[in-house]
């Protein structure tokens, strides 16, 4: 029997479309397009299918997560600034009942005090941070392992 192809929703939060030009000393020089390209290659190797979205709008992210059930097997999310502020995204992830892996390019615990608290981590299966663009690949690997 052929293994089932896993469907993963990847969500990039606010301002991540500016990667490569925004604060390269913090986020590196990798672009969102490069991250997405790497994720697609890794997904193909892992027999997974990705839907990739970027949004600066909290409600759009909540809607995407709310429509996951029955369509996706898991979520890879970098909530970006919403990490520290969005109860709505946190609640949407919890309500989905699907495994989520939270990723961050930088290590939030080495940043400003207001960035050192994640509202998302308690509802994620795990969090990977501090490895630049590689955080996404590590997160996808972890999520695929969780999905079996």
Secondary structure, 3 states (H helix, E strand, C coil): CCCCCEEEEEEECCCHHHCCCCCHHHHCCCCHHHHHHHHHHHHHHCCEEEEEEECCCHHHHHHHHHCCCCCCCEEEEECHHHHHCCHHHHHHHHHHCCEEEEEECCCHHHCCHHHCCCCCHHHCCEEEECCCCHHHHHHHHHHHHHHC
